[in-house]
Amino acid sequence: FDEKAYEFGEVAEGEVVEHTFSFTNTGKAPLIIQGARSTCGCTVPSWPEGPIAPGETGSLHVRFDTKNKKSRQVKPVTVTANTYPATTQVYLRGFVKEEGR
């Protein structure tokens, strides 16, 4: 991944934060992402369905709904692929201001 964390700064509660993490297949075989998950339903990742050839790039898109979230937030997304190690984590980080403040 070009970056392991995205700092979204300060947003109002209820806003949706979206970010795309870019990556390059630095291996010698096609990269196959089996899945990506977060710790809660408020953070939803999407990833390429097909294999990424060696040297090619791809992206993981993450959407974080800040509804009912307050203060400092760190949302990990765990990507499982045919890599070593088999899992990699990327993060969305930032601060959610309470409504009305």
Secondary structure as GFF3:
##gff-version 3
##sequence-region A 1 101
A	DSSP	beta_strand	5	12	.	.	.	ID=ss1
A	DSSP	beta_strand	16	24	.	.	.	ID=ss2
A	DSSP	beta_strand	33	38	.	.	.	ID=ss3
A	DSSP	beta_strand	43	46	.	.	.	ID=ss4
A	DSSP	beta_strand	57	65	.	.	.	ID=ss5
A	DSSP	beta_strand	71	81	.	.	.	ID=ss6
A	DSSP	beta_strand	87	97	.	.	.	ID=ss7
###
